[in-house]
Amino acid sequence: MGSAPPTFKPIDNPASFHEQFVMRVFNYNYIYAINLWLLLCPQWLCNDWSMGSLPLIQSWTDYRLVFVLAFWTAMAG
């Protein structure tokens, strides 16, 4: 890479390229919740979480937002 910073593409980190800032924040928090779950219960591990292995949260009606809420409730507790 020389002295240049890396350039990422949407396939490398799709959460960073979501057009809505709020959905980007929810996706990162969902990834935090998944990582906490894997720390407690490592039943499915992967060496590379890119290439769409975790689908993005696209709307407010996605059920995975409950996991984000549960994650932050557990962290606050």
N, CA, C and O of each residue as an XYZ file, in Angstrom:
308
protein
N       0.816     -1.194      0.000
C       0.000      0.000      0.000
C       0.857      1.255      0.000
O       0.362      2.350     -0.266
N       2.118      1.102      0.292
C       2.958      2.287      0.337
C       2.585      3.161      1.520
O       2.406      2.664      2.632
N       2.468      4.432      1.289
C       2.072      5.345      2.361
C       0.639      5.836      2.202
O       0.220      6.761      2.897
N      -0.110      5.229      1.298
C      -1.495      5.644      1.051
C      -2.448      4.877      1.971
O      -2.207      3.709      2.276
N      -3.517      5.521      2.409
C      -4.507      4.814      3.228
C      -5.290      3.822      2.354
O      -5.359      3.994      1.137
N      -5.871      2.803      2.960
C      -6.629      1.835      2.172
C      -7.899      2.457      1.613
O      -8.465      3.371      2.212
N      -8.333      1.974      0.498
C      -9.611      2.397     -0.093
C     -10.565      1.214     -0.015
O     -10.269      0.124     -0.502
N     -11.696      1.447      0.598
C     -12.681      0.395      0.767
C     -13.802      0.568     -0.250
O     -14.107      1.679     -0.682
N     -14.397     -0.541     -0.614
C     -15.523     -0.564     -1.543
C     -16.762     -0.999     -0.769
O     -16.631     -1.560      0.318
N     -17.948     -0.761     -1.289
C     -19.166     -1.178     -0.579
C     -19.217     -2.674     -0.283
O     -19.828     -3.069      0.709
N     -18.614     -3.497     -1.086
C     -18.633     -4.936     -0.820
C     -17.735     -5.290      0.368
O     -17.968     -6.297      1.036
N     -16.718     -4.476      0.636
C     -15.821     -4.720      1.772
C     -16.492     -4.379      3.100
O     -16.362     -5.128      4.068
N     -17.206     -3.260      3.154
C     -17.845     -2.798      4.380
C     -19.161     -2.117      4.007
O     -19.225     -0.890      3.942
N     -20.210     -2.903      3.762
C     -21.463     -2.304      3.281
C     -22.122     -1.352      4.274
O     -22.819     -0.427      3.856
N     -21.924     -1.549      5.567
C     -22.557     -0.666      6.554
C     -22.038      0.766      6.436
O     -22.789      1.709      6.682
N     -20.796      0.944      6.073
C     -20.219      2.287      5.952
C     -20.721      3.045      4.739
O     -20.602      4.269      4.678
N     -21.276      2.340      3.783
C     -21.706      2.976      2.554
C     -23.227      3.136      2.462
O     -23.743      3.497      1.404
N     -23.944      2.874      3.547
C     -25.397      3.076      3.539
C     -25.691      4.564      3.407
O     -24.996      5.384      4.007
N     -26.701      4.923      2.639
C     -26.950      6.339      2.361
C     -27.525      7.103      3.548
O     -27.347      8.318      3.629
N     -28.209      6.428      4.473
C     -28.796      7.113      5.625
C     -27.881      6.957      6.851
O     -27.479      5.849      7.205
N     -27.571      8.071      7.475
C     -26.678      8.059      8.629
C     -27.256      7.230      9.774
O     -26.527      6.471     10.412
N     -28.545      7.363     10.041
C     -29.178      6.641     11.152
C     -29.097      5.139     10.924
O     -28.824      4.388     11.861
N     -29.329      4.689      9.699
C     -29.243      3.263      9.407
C     -27.797      2.772      9.506
O     -27.556      1.622      9.870
N     -26.843      3.635      9.184
C     -25.437      3.282      9.362
C     -25.137      3.041     10.840
O     -24.464      2.075     11.200
N     -25.643      3.928     11.685
C     -25.442      3.789     13.134
C     -26.108      2.509     13.638
O     -25.508      1.772     14.420
N     -27.330      2.237     13.203
C     -28.014      1.010     13.631
C     -27.279     -0.232     13.154
O     -27.197     -1.218     13.887
N     -26.748     -0.204     11.951
C     -26.021     -1.362     11.446
C     -24.751     -1.608     12.253
O     -24.435     -2.754     12.572
N     -24.019     -0.544     12.587
C     -22.833     -0.734     13.410
C     -23.197     -1.256     14.788
O     -22.495     -2.111     15.328
N     -24.271     -0.762     15.359
C     -24.695     -1.254     16.664
C     -25.186     -2.693     16.585
O     -25.005     -3.454     17.536
N     -25.795     -3.076     15.487
C     -26.188     -4.469     15.292
C     -24.944     -5.359     15.226
O     -24.941     -6.467     15.762
N     -23.897     -4.876     14.573
C     -22.652     -5.637     14.511
C     -22.049     -5.775     15.905
O     -21.516     -6.832     16.242
N     -22.125     -4.721     16.723
C     -21.661     -4.820     18.113
C     -22.450     -5.885     18.869
O     -21.872     -6.678     19.612
N     -23.772     -5.905     18.680
C     -24.618     -6.889     19.360
C     -24.273     -8.309     18.909
O     -24.223     -9.225     19.730
N     -24.036     -8.492     17.621
C     -23.655     -9.820     17.115
C     -22.320    -10.251     17.725
O     -22.155    -11.410     18.106
N     -21.375     -9.322     17.816
C     -20.077     -9.666     18.395
C     -20.188    -10.022     19.875
O     -19.497    -10.925     20.346
N     -21.049     -9.324     20.610
C     -21.271     -9.676     22.008
C     -21.880    -11.065     22.111
O     -21.480    -11.861     22.960
N     -22.844    -11.358     21.252
C     -23.461    -12.684     21.255
C     -22.433    -13.762     20.933
O     -22.438    -14.824     21.556
N     -21.556    -13.505     19.972
C     -20.527    -14.488     19.626
C     -19.512    -14.663     20.756
O     -18.941    -15.741     20.918
N     -19.292    -13.618     21.526
C     -18.409    -13.736     22.680
C     -19.019    -14.654     23.732
O     -18.312    -15.441     24.361
N     -20.333    -14.552     23.923
C     -21.020    -15.365     24.927
C     -21.355    -16.763     24.430
O     -21.346    -17.722     25.202
N     -21.647    -16.878     23.151
C     -22.088    -18.151     22.581
C     -21.464    -18.320     21.190
O     -22.121    -18.031     20.190
N     -20.223    -18.776     21.108
C     -19.523    -18.836     19.818
C     -19.934    -20.042     18.975
O     -19.128    -20.938     18.722
N     -21.180    -20.055     18.549
C     -21.663    -21.214     17.793
C     -21.386    -21.106     16.299
O     -21.234    -22.133     15.637
N     -21.317    -19.914     15.756
C     -20.998    -19.761     14.332
C     -20.014    -18.617     14.164
O     -20.363    -17.440     14.246
N     -18.798    -19.003     13.930
C     -17.733    -18.031     13.747
C     -17.326    -17.991     12.278
O     -17.484    -18.970     11.549
N     -16.813    -16.869     11.867
C     -16.404    -16.691     10.483
C     -15.101    -15.890     10.482
O     -14.930    -14.965     11.277
N     -14.200    -16.248      9.596
C     -12.938    -15.516      9.572
C     -13.044    -14.188      8.842
O     -12.151    -13.349      8.965
N     -14.105    -13.978      8.093
C     -14.266    -12.742      7.336
C     -15.754    -12.401      7.278
O     -16.537    -13.143      6.685
N     -16.144    -11.292      7.886
C     -17.549    -10.911      7.927
C     -17.921     -9.957      6.791
O     -18.964     -9.307      6.863
N     -17.116     -9.859      5.771
C     -17.455     -8.990      4.636
C     -18.239     -9.777      3.589
O     -18.688    -10.894      3.848
N     -18.392     -9.210      2.456
C     -19.067     -9.831      1.311
C     -20.529    -10.165      1.591
O     -21.052    -11.153      1.077
N     -21.183     -9.347      2.402
C     -22.610     -9.513      2.629
C     -23.004    -10.659      3.534
O     -24.140    -11.128      3.472
N     -22.088    -11.124      4.376
C     -22.427    -12.243      5.251
C     -23.419    -11.843      6.338
O     -24.160    -12.694      6.831
N     -23.449    -10.573      6.721
C     -24.479    -10.043      7.611
C     -25.324     -9.058      6.807
O     -24.829     -7.997      6.424
N     -26.575     -9.385      6.547
C     -27.406     -8.449      5.781
C     -27.612     -7.141      6.538
O     -27.721     -7.133      7.764
N     -27.665     -6.044      5.800
C     -27.835     -4.734      6.407
C     -29.268     -4.518      6.870
O     -30.213     -5.066      6.302
N     -29.404     -3.715      7.904
C     -30.720     -3.246      8.333
C     -31.099     -2.117      7.388
O     -30.375     -1.127      7.278
N     -32.224     -2.259      6.709
C     -32.617     -1.298      5.685
C     -33.751     -0.371      6.112
O     -33.894      0.722      5.562
N     -34.563     -0.794      7.091
C     -35.723      0.030      7.450
C     -35.977     -0.038      8.955
O     -35.380     -0.838      9.675
N     -36.872      0.820      9.397
C     -37.247      0.875     10.814
C     -38.070     -0.325     11.239
O     -38.219     -0.566     12.437
N     -38.608     -1.086     10.297
C     -39.455     -2.226     10.634
C     -38.675     -3.531     10.723
O     -39.279     -4.591     10.889
N     -37.365     -3.482     10.618
C     -36.533     -4.686     10.700
C     -36.529     -5.202     12.132
O     -36.297     -4.438     13.069
N     -36.785     -6.490     12.306
C     -36.863     -7.073     13.645
C     -35.520     -7.059     14.367
O     -35.492     -7.159     15.594
N     -34.416     -6.939     13.653
C     -33.102     -6.957     14.282
C     -32.814     -5.703     15.091
O     -31.842     -5.672     15.846
N     -33.627     -4.677     14.952
C     -33.474     -3.486     15.792
C     -33.737     -3.815     17.261
O     -33.250     -3.119     18.151
N     -34.504     -4.871     17.514
C     -34.744     -5.327     18.886
C     -33.430     -5.782     19.520
O     -33.201     -5.562     20.710
N     -32.564     -6.420     18.718
C     -31.268     -6.863     19.236
C     -30.384     -5.680     19.590
O     -29.632     -5.732     20.563
N     -30.470     -4.612     18.804
C     -29.703     -3.399     19.112
C     -30.194     -2.801     20.425
O     -29.393     -2.416     21.276
N     -31.504     -2.726     20.585
C     -32.077     -2.204     21.821
C     -31.698     -3.082     23.014
O     -31.370     -2.564     24.081
N     -31.740     -4.389     22.844
C     -31.361     -5.294     23.928
C     -29.885     -5.168     24.273
O     -29.509     -5.238     25.443
N     -29.053     -4.984     23.265
C     -27.620     -4.795     23.488
C     -27.361     -3.563     24.341
O     -26.619     -3.635     25.321
N     -27.964     -2.433     23.981
C     -27.706     -1.207     24.734
C     -28.372     -1.227     26.105
O     -27.887     -0.588     27.039
N     -29.466     -1.947     26.230
C     -30.077     -2.105     27.551
C     -29.166     -2.917     28.459
O     -29.005     -2.590     29.635
N     -28.567     -3.978     27.916
C     -27.627     -4.791     28.694
C     -26.380     -4.000     29.042
O     -25.860     -4.135     30.150
N     -25.891     -3.187     28.136
C     -24.699     -2.375     28.415
C     -24.992     -1.321     29.481
O     -24.137     -1.031     30.317
N     -26.186     -0.751     29.456
C     -26.551      0.259     30.450
C     -26.740     -0.384     31.824
O     -26.481      0.237     32.854
N     -27.199     -1.650     31.821
C     -27.420     -2.348     33.079
C     -26.128     -2.775     33.682
O     -26.117     -3.382     34.753
